[in-house]
Amino acid sequence: MLIRVGFEMVYQCPAPTPMILALNIHYSRASDLVRPDHLVTIPAVPVTAYRDLFGNWCSRIVAPQGRFVISTDAVVQDSGLTDVIATYAEEVPVEQLPESTLVYLLGSRYCETDLLSDVAWQQFGNGPRGWARVQAICDFVHQRIRFNYAHARRTRTAWEAFNEGQGVCRDYAHLAIALCRCMNIPARYCTGYLGDMGTEPPYGPMDFAAWFEVWLGDRWYAFDARNNTPRIGRVLLARGRDACDVALASTFGPNTLESFKVWTDEVMSA
């Protein structure tokens, strides 16, 4: 299947403002791009690109004073299959984990493993292991947090989401990640596009989505505590320890985000 993905952000900057953007599709999906996701700015400004410590594509720009628009519009080839389900996947003892996964066992800015460790072991210490344990964590988080855009707060942590019982997709991901790490399961934060393909209406406004991946057996698997069901058409932008590592736009100066649009739609041809 073909999926058209893109966004438009409109900023108002009182002065020239440096920005770091993590808005390009992840390199792991590069071969699936039917129409590239080139960043377009109005007015046009120089864009330089680099790979960050997590392998994400990032762009550096300086937004000029006044109205500034950033957008992209791409087409991605997708298998049309739902997220992989591997109920046989087992946990790996910490001493046998690949070194590249170890950082995803540690606490981070939005995932306070020290505060949630007792909760995690009380809830999941005597239950099933492996895939079933991660699914139990997703079930718990899905029931614990009530989704509402009106309750969005960019500073909310996993511990706060657990106690407040409300939030948006990033809060579901942060709490599930923290609980997995407490159980010695490497977990990392993902952000990207996720459309409504394969789901029943009514559909809400489109936005970037957050989910997470865990290391079981010999690979990473995607889980989604907010939707808590396998989905079609995830298009990854970036991965990191938590949302702090994969901020879509980091701005270094006063600015106002005047408009924000995201689209993710199945199309018949490019």
Buried (B, 14 or more C-beta within 10 A) or exposed (E): BBBBBBBBBBBBBEEEBEBBBBBBBBEEBEEBBBBEBEBBBEEEBEBEEEEBEBEBBBBBBBBBEEBBBBBBBBBBBBEEEBBEEEEEBEBBEEEEBEEEBEBBBEBBBBBBBEBBBEBBEEBBEEEEBBBEBBBBBBEBBBEBBEBEEEBBBEEBBBBBBBEBEBBBBBBBBBBBBBBBBBBEBBBBBBBBBBBBBEEEEEEEEBBBBBBBBBBBBEEBBBBBBBBBEBBBBBBBBBBBBBBEBBBBBEBEEEBEEEEBEBBBBBEEEE
